[in-house]
Amino acid sequence: MKIPSSIWTLLIGIVLTLASLWYGQNHGLLPTAATDEAVLVDGLFNAMMIVSTGIFLLVEGILIYSAFKYRRRAGDNEDGPPVEGNVPLEILWTAIPAIIVFGISVYSFDVYNEIGGFDPHAIHAAAPMNQESMAMSGSAMAATLSDTTPSSEPNLNQEKSDEAMQDPATAEVRNADQIPQKRDAPGVGVVSPTIGAGATPDKAGKPAGLQVNITGLQYAWIFTYPETGITTGEMHVPIGREVQISMTANDVIHAFWVPEFRLKQDAIPGRQSEIRFTPNKAGDYTLICAELCGPYHGAMRAPVVVESEEAFDKWVQEQLVASKEILNQAVAVNPANLSPNEFLAPYTKDMGIKPEILHQVHH
């Protein structure tokens, strides 16, 4: 009994669909999901894997079948039949990828918006392009995007920088006074100089449970906690509390990326980037700089610890006690009656620097 081609097509379609759905949900290519936002990103990634797997199996299956079915037999030296094309087929294989790409674009935009990445309605609030902007040459317009231009409008980026610098610990590690804070180019549709994912739509306008200021510099990450004045080289966050990160860079562009958080955001000199997330899985993770920032870029990493509220509170207390002890030690070993040479002597001796050389450098 010969099975009709329509039945074969249906069976192959069912097998391809089931195989794509299974692999798209069980590929195991992603690391642990450690934030609430990771679920949305994983859903998008899985959807793309399902579509990609189905297309891969279909295309490769047709290629293998055609190579076997229409191979040249022994003794067959004739030319193949002249095929000029198939317009309906060409329309079909053009329309289907276009629909898939459009669907993934809409889905990815929705996910990005759900994690607070972009407000599609805010663009309408932008100031209309003035005559001065319309008369700009291309090079002049590009300059407004990178340089701080004179303007009577409030500089929201500067305001956010000033807000972060009110924390003494943050002010000690940032060089905002040396890097002009960028502003919007006039009338080109940029609403706010703040870059990155902000609050999700249901939490917009509400303060996060924990504020962490991050400063990137070659080749380290410095974390400061404005509420407690803690400065540290590793980030600790509690489970279940929404964290807002405000970050910038002191020298070149860096990028905040924790793979388990599914979030990545550039830290740009002169720009105040914001990102929010809610950790939900305890563990030790690694913050990786994902932007080439110099010869030692690969070593620019920092530990990230997600822990319970009790463990986080304990860590905060330990940091406060440690910082107080360091301050007491500094006061004890550096009384006013010690000269710079006397104060540095124990350290320079270990380094092999003679007191005479230190005296010459000092004077």
BELHUKA-V445886 format. One record per pair of residues at least 24 apart in sequence whose ideal C-beta (glycine too) atoms are under 8 Angstrom apart, sorted by the first residue. I is the first residue (numbers start at 1). J is the second residue. D is the distance in Angstrom with one decimal. If there is no record, write none. Layout:
((I/J/D) (I/J/D))
This chain:
((12/61/7.7) (16/54/5.6) (16/57/5.4) (16/58/6.0) (16/61/7.8) (17/54/6.9) (19/53/7.0) (19/54/7.9) (19/57/6.3) (20/50/5.0) (20/51/7.5) (20/53/4.3) (20/54/3.8) (20/57/6.9) (21/50/5.9) (23/49/6.8) (23/50/7.6) (23/53/4.9) (24/49/4.3) (24/50/3.2) (24/51/8.0) (24/53/5.9) (25/50/7.8) (31/259/5.0) (31/260/5.1) (32/260/5.1) (32/281/6.3) (32/283/7.0) (33/260/6.8) (33/262/6.9) (33/281/7.1) (34/258/7.8) (34/260/4.0) (34/261/5.9) (34/279/5.9) (34/280/6.7) (34/281/4.2) (34/283/6.4) (34/285/6.5) (34/306/6.1) (35/260/7.5) (35/261/4.7) (35/262/6.7) (35/263/7.2) (35/277/4.6) (35/278/5.9) (35/279/5.4) (35/280/6.1) (35/281/7.9) (36/277/7.3) (36/278/4.3) (36/280/5.6) (37/115/4.7) (37/261/7.2) (37/262/6.1) (37/263/6.3) (37/277/5.3) (37/278/7.2) (38/260/7.2) (38/261/6.4) (38/262/4.1) (40/111/4.8) (40/114/5.5) (40/115/6.1) (41/111/6.5) (41/115/7.7) (41/262/3.9) (42/262/7.0) (43/111/7.3) (44/104/8.0) (44/107/6.0) (44/108/5.7) (44/111/4.9) (47/104/7.3) (47/107/6.5) (48/104/6.2) (51/100/5.9) (51/104/7.3) (112/197/7.8) (113/201/7.4) (114/200/6.3) (114/201/7.2) (115/197/5.2) (115/200/6.2) (115/263/7.6) (115/276/7.9) (116/197/4.7) (116/198/4.4) (116/199/5.0) (116/200/4.7) (116/201/7.3) (116/203/7.8) (116/204/7.5) (116/276/5.9) (117/196/7.3) (117/197/4.5) (117/198/7.7) (119/191/7.9) (122/191/4.8) (122/192/7.4) (123/189/6.1) (123/191/6.1) (125/191/6.1) (126/187/7.5) (126/189/5.0) (126/190/7.0) (126/191/5.1) (127/153/7.7) (127/186/7.5) (127/187/5.6) (128/187/6.2) (129/186/7.6) (129/187/3.5) (129/188/6.6) (129/189/8.0) (130/186/6.4) (130/187/5.2) (132/186/7.0) (133/185/7.7) (133/186/5.0) (133/187/4.3) (133/188/6.7) (141/185/7.1) (141/188/7.2) (144/185/3.9) (144/186/6.3) (144/188/7.5) (145/185/4.9) (145/188/7.5) (146/182/7.6) (147/182/7.8) (148/180/4.4) (148/181/6.8) (148/182/5.8) (148/183/5.7) (148/270/7.6) (149/183/6.7) (149/185/7.4) (149/186/6.9) (151/183/6.2) (151/186/6.7) (153/183/7.6) (153/184/7.7) (155/181/6.4) (155/183/4.6) (155/193/7.5) (156/183/7.9) (156/184/8.0) (156/192/5.5) (156/193/5.6) (156/194/6.7) (157/181/4.9) (157/182/5.7) (157/183/6.0) (157/192/8.0) (157/193/3.5) (157/194/6.7) (157/270/7.7) (157/271/6.4) (157/272/5.5) (158/183/7.3) (160/194/6.2) (160/246/7.0) (160/272/4.0) (160/274/7.8) (161/248/7.3) (161/272/5.5) (164/213/5.4) (164/226/7.8) (164/246/5.5) (164/248/7.8) (164/272/6.9) (166/226/7.8) (167/213/6.5) (167/224/6.2) (167/226/3.9) (167/229/7.3) (168/229/6.6) (169/213/8.0) (169/224/4.2) (169/225/7.4) (169/226/7.2) (169/229/4.9) (169/230/6.8) (169/231/4.6) (170/213/4.5) (170/215/7.3) (170/224/4.5) (170/226/6.6) (172/231/7.1) (173/215/5.0) (173/222/4.6) (173/224/6.6) (173/231/6.7) (173/250/7.8) (174/215/5.3) (174/248/6.7) (174/250/6.5) (175/250/5.0) (176/248/7.4) (179/250/7.5) (179/269/5.0) (179/270/4.9) (180/270/5.9) (181/270/5.4) (181/271/7.7) (181/272/7.5) (182/270/4.6) (182/271/5.6) (193/271/6.5) (193/272/7.2) (194/272/5.9) (194/273/7.1) (194/274/5.5) (195/265/7.3) (195/266/6.9) (195/268/7.0) (195/271/5.8) (195/272/7.9) (195/273/4.6) (195/274/7.6) (196/265/4.4) (196/266/7.8) (196/273/4.4) (196/274/5.2) (196/275/4.8) (197/263/6.8) (197/265/6.8) (197/274/7.3) (197/275/4.7) (197/276/6.2) (198/274/5.4) (198/275/7.7) (198/276/6.3) (199/244/7.9) (199/276/5.7) (200/276/7.3) (203/242/6.9) (203/276/7.7) (207/244/7.7) (208/242/4.6) (208/243/6.1) (208/244/3.5) (208/276/5.9) (209/241/3.8) (209/242/4.8) (209/243/7.0) (210/237/6.4) (210/238/7.1) (210/241/5.3) (210/242/7.3) (210/243/4.8) (210/244/7.2) (211/243/7.9) (211/244/5.4) (211/246/7.2) (212/237/7.3) (212/243/6.1) (212/244/7.3) (212/245/5.2) (212/246/7.6) (213/245/7.7) (213/246/5.2) (213/247/7.1) (214/245/5.6) (214/246/7.3) (214/247/3.9) (214/256/6.6) (214/267/6.9) (215/247/6.9) (215/248/6.4) (215/249/7.1) (215/250/6.1) (215/267/7.8) (216/247/6.7) (216/248/7.5) (216/249/4.3) (216/250/7.0) (216/254/3.5) (216/256/7.6) (216/267/4.2) (216/289/7.0) (216/293/7.8) (216/300/8.0) (217/249/6.7) (217/250/4.2) (217/251/5.5) (217/254/7.9) (218/251/5.5) (218/252/6.7) (218/293/6.0) (218/294/5.1) (218/296/7.2) (218/300/7.5) (219/289/7.5) (219/293/6.9) (219/294/6.6) (219/296/4.5) (219/297/6.8) (219/299/5.8) (219/300/4.1) (220/300/6.7) (220/302/7.2) (221/254/8.0) (221/256/8.0) (221/287/5.9) (221/289/7.7) (221/300/7.3) (221/302/4.2) (223/302/7.6) (225/316/7.7) (228/316/5.8) (228/319/7.5) (228/320/6.5) (229/323/7.8) (230/316/6.8) (230/319/4.7) (230/320/7.0) (230/323/7.1) (231/323/7.9) (232/319/6.4) (233/302/6.2) (234/302/5.9) (234/303/4.3) (234/304/7.1) (234/305/6.6) (235/287/6.7) (235/302/6.7) (235/303/7.4) (235/304/4.8) (235/305/7.1) (236/304/8.0) (236/305/4.7) (236/307/6.5) (236/312/5.9) (236/315/5.1) (236/316/7.9) (237/279/5.3) (237/304/7.4) (237/305/7.5) (237/306/5.7) (237/307/7.8) (237/312/7.1) (238/279/7.4) (238/306/7.7) (238/307/6.4) (238/308/6.7) (238/309/4.8) (238/311/7.8) (238/312/3.9) (239/279/5.7) (239/280/6.1) (239/281/7.4) (239/282/5.9) (239/306/6.1) (239/307/6.9) (239/308/5.9) (239/309/7.1) (240/278/6.9) (240/279/7.5) (240/280/6.6) (240/309/7.6) (241/278/7.2) (241/279/7.7) (241/309/7.4) (242/276/6.1) (242/277/7.4) (242/278/4.7) (243/276/6.7) (243/277/5.8) (243/278/7.1) (243/279/6.9) (244/274/6.6) (244/275/7.6) (244/276/5.0) (245/274/6.8) (245/275/5.0) (245/276/7.4) (245/277/7.9) (246/272/6.1) (246/273/7.4) (246/274/5.5) (247/272/7.8) (247/273/5.1) (247/274/7.8) (247/275/7.6) (248/272/5.7) (248/273/6.7) (251/293/7.9) (252/293/5.1) (252/294/6.9) (253/291/5.1) (253/293/6.7) (254/289/5.0) (254/291/5.5) (254/293/5.3) (254/300/7.1) (255/289/5.8) (255/290/3.9) (255/291/3.7) (256/287/6.6) (256/289/7.9) (256/290/7.8) (257/287/7.2) (257/288/5.0) (257/289/7.3) (257/290/3.9) (258/285/5.4) (258/286/7.1) (258/287/5.4) (258/288/7.3) (258/304/5.7) (259/285/7.8) (259/288/7.4) (260/285/5.0) (261/285/7.4) (264/290/5.8) (266/291/6.2) (279/306/4.4) (281/306/6.4) (282/306/5.3) (282/307/5.6) (282/308/6.6))
